[in-house]
Amino acid sequence: MRDPVQFWNCAGEQFARCADDPNSFFARRTALVAELVSHHVLPGRMLDIGCGAGQLCFELARRGFDVHGADLSSVQIEMAIQSARGLLDIPEKRFQVCAPHYLPFDGHFDLITVIGVLSYVEDHSAFMHRTLSLLKPTGMLVVSCTNSLSLFTFAEVIRHMLSFRPQRAWFSVLANLVRTGLCSGGCVDFRTARQCRSAATLDRLCRQSGLKIEETLDLYNIDWDLLDRMPFERGRLSRILSRHLGWTHIGAYRLDKR
């Protein structure tokens, strides 16, 4: 099992370059999450957990949010700080390195986003409890999970099989893809991890945590010009298919006051 801090410090620069490419899945995902947020939340104080190099924070800052970001990777936090200079005031206080069980910000937030992070968290229930303690009673949580069973995972498994190598690393990547839909496997111990690996299990955890669903968004990451074209305008059947066959499930949730 790899250390997630070491993993993201090593992969941080490469991922940031990909996330900055407007034609990449991750850049499009960032834009869609910002659009999802704008459907439901007025600009206010926000925290992006797992902010990487700050792409989502910058997108929401342009929409009027008072942005803050935390990430395990000191490499990506430094990139976010440098990118924020001249755009945001005191970027060193807005972007900070966090520990797996500690966030370096005080107070509460109108919006908390957790995108592409849960695969690297071993206990999702405990993580949800800590995160909700920072959310205002009227606030919104926008969180994503990776579906372990998806068209993207199937395609990646086939591609990996075609590059067969009789090496331990090759078999490790195959096992990770099958378990989690990620080549890295999320850097968790599968013997003890308590994770949501589908849209249904994430929605269930959120309901059990006292949240209600405002809106969901499911992305295939197969072909932006076909399967993920205008995802907010899908019909009922298309939504059902994307929920079960998509790679990334994103949900917007509020505290249920019933």
VMD Tcl script that draws the C-alpha trace (Angstrom):
set ca {
  {0.00 0.00 0.00}
  {1.40 3.38 -1.03}
  {1.44 6.45 1.21}
  {-1.14 8.89 -0.29}
  {0.97 11.92 0.72}
  {4.03 10.56 -1.07}
  {1.90 9.45 -4.01}
  {0.36 12.90 -4.56}
  {3.61 14.75 -4.00}
  {5.12 12.64 -6.78}
  {2.09 12.84 -9.10}
  {1.05 16.40 -8.24}
  {2.72 18.32 -11.05}
  {1.65 15.87 -13.75}
  {-1.94 15.84 -12.53}
  {-2.03 19.64 -12.31}
  {-0.91 19.94 -15.93}
  {-3.67 17.54 -16.96}
  {-6.27 19.37 -14.86}
  {-5.26 22.67 -16.48}
  {-5.77 21.28 -20.00}
  {-9.23 22.52 -21.05}
  {-9.73 19.39 -23.15}
  {-9.09 16.98 -20.26}
  {-11.78 15.17 -18.29}
  {-10.61 16.78 -15.05}
  {-10.86 20.33 -16.39}
  {-14.33 19.64 -17.73}
  {-15.30 18.03 -14.41}
  {-14.16 21.16 -12.56}
  {-16.29 23.37 -14.81}
  {-19.32 21.11 -14.35}
  {-18.94 21.04 -10.55}
  {-18.81 24.85 -10.56}
  {-21.97 24.88 -12.67}
  {-23.65 22.42 -10.29}
  {-22.73 24.64 -7.34}
  {-24.11 27.73 -9.06}
  {-27.49 25.97 -9.39}
  {-27.88 25.68 -5.61}
  {-25.54 27.93 -3.60}
  {-25.17 31.69 -3.37}
  {-21.55 32.88 -3.14}
  {-20.16 32.51 0.37}
  {-17.30 30.99 2.32}
  {-16.20 27.71 0.76}
  {-13.66 24.96 1.42}
  {-12.34 22.54 -1.19}
  {-10.95 19.42 0.52}
  {-8.39 17.82 -1.76}
  {-8.03 21.06 -3.70}
  {-4.94 19.99 -5.64}
  {-3.45 22.99 -7.42}
  {-6.61 25.02 -6.77}
  {-8.48 24.71 -10.07}
  {-11.97 24.46 -8.54}
  {-11.22 27.22 -6.03}
  {-10.21 29.57 -8.84}
  {-13.34 28.69 -10.81}
  {-15.56 29.45 -7.80}
  {-13.60 32.58 -6.87}
  {-14.54 33.96 -10.29}
  {-18.15 33.33 -9.28}
  {-17.78 35.35 -6.08}
  {-16.93 32.70 -3.47}
  {-14.52 33.32 -0.58}
  {-12.35 30.30 -1.34}
  {-10.14 28.08 0.82}
  {-8.37 24.87 -0.15}
  {-6.67 22.03 1.73}
  {-4.66 19.13 0.35}
  {-2.29 16.42 1.57}
  {0.21 17.34 -1.12}
  {2.58 20.18 -0.23}
  {3.66 20.21 -3.90}
  {0.15 20.99 -5.13}
  {-0.55 23.49 -2.36}
  {2.57 25.43 -3.34}
  {1.37 25.39 -6.95}
  {-2.02 26.74 -5.83}
  {-0.38 29.51 -3.81}
  {1.80 30.58 -6.72}
  {-1.16 30.57 -9.13}
  {-3.23 32.63 -6.69}
  {-0.71 35.45 -6.40}
  {-2.22 38.58 -7.90}
  {-5.66 36.93 -8.07}
  {-6.55 36.31 -4.40}
  {-5.51 38.12 -1.24}
  {-3.13 36.31 1.16}
  {-3.02 33.00 -0.76}
  {-0.83 31.42 1.94}
  {-3.81 31.52 4.29}
  {-6.28 30.34 1.67}
  {-4.35 27.23 0.59}
  {-2.86 25.02 3.28}
  {-1.48 21.53 3.65}
  {-3.69 19.24 5.74}
  {-3.17 15.94 7.53}
  {-5.43 12.91 6.85}
  {-7.50 13.60 9.99}
  {-7.02 17.36 10.39}
  {-8.09 20.44 8.44}
  {-6.21 23.69 9.08}
  {-9.19 26.07 8.98}
  {-11.43 27.46 11.71}
  {-15.08 28.40 11.46}
  {-17.83 27.03 9.26}
  {-18.48 27.08 5.54}
  {-21.45 27.73 3.25}
  {-20.03 25.21 0.77}
  {-17.65 22.27 1.12}
  {-16.49 20.41 -1.98}
  {-14.79 17.00 -1.95}
  {-14.03 16.00 -5.54}
  {-11.88 13.00 -6.45}
  {-10.86 12.47 -2.82}
  {-12.91 9.64 -1.32}
  {-10.90 6.91 -3.06}
  {-7.94 7.99 -0.89}
  {-9.93 7.96 2.38}
  {-10.14 4.66 4.24}
  {-13.20 5.34 6.43}
  {-15.85 7.33 4.58}
  {-18.30 7.44 7.47}
  {-15.74 8.98 9.85}
  {-14.62 11.39 7.12}
  {-18.23 12.48 6.53}
  {-18.73 13.12 10.24}
  {-15.62 15.34 10.43}
  {-16.54 17.20 7.24}
  {-20.13 17.93 8.26}
  {-18.88 19.42 11.54}
  {-17.47 22.28 9.41}
  {-20.64 22.88 7.38}
  {-23.12 25.61 8.27}
  {-26.67 24.36 8.97}
  {-27.78 25.97 5.70}
  {-24.66 24.92 3.79}
  {-24.13 22.46 0.96}
  {-21.76 19.54 0.53}
  {-20.73 18.59 -3.00}
  {-18.85 15.30 -3.05}
  {-17.86 12.72 -5.64}
  {-16.98 9.04 -5.66}
  {-15.51 6.75 -8.29}
  {-17.70 3.86 -9.41}
  {-15.65 0.67 -9.34}
  {-17.89 -0.78 -12.08}
  {-18.13 1.54 -15.08}
  {-17.63 1.70 -18.83}
  {-14.41 3.61 -18.24}
  {-13.08 0.93 -15.87}
  {-13.99 -1.80 -18.36}
  {-12.13 0.04 -21.12}
  {-9.11 0.59 -18.87}
  {-9.01 -3.08 -17.88}
  {-9.07 -4.12 -21.55}
  {-6.34 -1.62 -22.39}
  {-4.24 -2.87 -19.50}
  {-4.74 -6.51 -20.47}
  {-3.44 -5.73 -23.95}
  {-0.22 -4.40 -22.43}
  {0.46 -7.59 -20.46}
  {3.72 -7.75 -18.54}
  {4.60 -10.71 -16.26}
  {5.49 -8.33 -13.44}
  {4.10 -7.70 -9.98}
  {3.35 -4.04 -10.76}
  {1.22 -5.06 -13.76}
  {-0.91 -7.40 -11.65}
  {-1.19 -4.76 -8.92}
  {-2.61 -2.20 -11.36}
  {-5.09 -4.78 -12.69}
  {-6.28 -5.60 -9.17}
  {-6.60 -1.90 -8.34}
  {-8.69 -1.22 -11.44}
  {-11.05 -4.09 -10.69}
  {-11.45 -3.09 -7.03}
  {-11.72 0.67 -7.34}
  {-11.69 1.82 -10.97}
  {-8.35 3.56 -10.33}
  {-4.87 2.43 -11.35}
  {-3.57 3.60 -7.98}
  {-6.24 1.76 -6.01}
  {-6.63 4.88 -3.91}
  {-3.61 3.98 -1.74}
  {-5.76 2.34 0.95}
  {-5.63 -0.96 2.81}
  {-8.47 -3.00 1.28}
  {-8.56 -5.26 4.35}
  {-9.74 -2.44 6.60}
  {-11.13 0.24 4.25}
  {-14.78 1.26 4.65}
  {-15.55 2.98 1.39}
  {-18.34 3.97 -0.97}
  {-17.54 2.68 -4.45}
  {-20.80 3.36 -6.26}
  {-23.39 6.10 -6.65}
  {-25.88 4.13 -4.55}
  {-23.53 3.64 -1.60}
  {-22.45 7.31 -1.56}
  {-26.06 8.50 -1.63}
  {-26.89 6.02 1.15}
  {-24.03 7.24 3.32}
  {-25.10 10.85 2.84}
  {-28.68 10.02 3.83}
  {-27.43 8.16 6.90}
  {-25.36 11.24 7.76}
  {-28.50 13.40 7.81}
  {-28.25 14.83 4.30}
  {-30.79 15.07 1.52}
  {-29.98 14.97 -2.17}
  {-30.43 18.21 -4.09}
  {-28.97 17.12 -7.42}
  {-26.63 14.48 -8.82}
  {-24.35 14.36 -11.83}
  {-22.74 11.25 -13.35}
  {-19.88 11.36 -15.84}
  {-18.56 8.55 -18.03}
  {-15.09 9.88 -18.92}
  {-15.28 7.94 -22.19}
  {-16.12 10.43 -24.92}
  {-17.03 14.02 -24.09}
  {-18.61 14.57 -27.50}
  {-21.02 11.69 -27.05}
  {-21.72 10.20 -23.62}
  {-20.96 13.28 -21.52}
  {-22.46 15.89 -23.81}
  {-24.73 18.28 -21.85}
  {-24.97 16.00 -18.76}
  {-27.40 18.32 -16.96}
  {-29.92 17.87 -19.76}
  {-30.09 14.08 -19.82}
  {-33.47 12.40 -19.99}
  {-34.67 9.91 -17.39}
  {-33.26 6.81 -19.12}
  {-29.94 8.52 -19.82}
  {-29.67 9.52 -16.15}
  {-30.30 5.95 -15.02}
  {-27.66 4.60 -17.41}
  {-25.07 7.20 -16.45}
  {-25.68 6.56 -12.75}
  {-24.93 2.85 -13.16}
  {-22.32 2.94 -15.94}
  {-20.59 6.28 -15.31}
  {-17.14 6.54 -13.76}
  {-17.67 9.56 -11.49}
  {-20.76 10.21 -9.37}
  {-21.12 13.75 -8.02}
  {-23.81 14.71 -5.56}
  {-24.99 18.00 -4.07}
  {-26.38 17.47 -0.56}
  {-27.92 19.60 2.21}
  {-28.67 18.87 5.82}
  {-32.15 17.37 6.10}
  {-34.10 19.44 8.64}
  {-37.20 17.29 8.69}
}
mol new
graphics top color blue
foreach p $ca { graphics top sphere $p radius 0.5 }
foreach p [lrange $ca 0 end-1] q [lrange $ca 1 end] { graphics top cylinder $p $q radius 0.2 }
display resetview
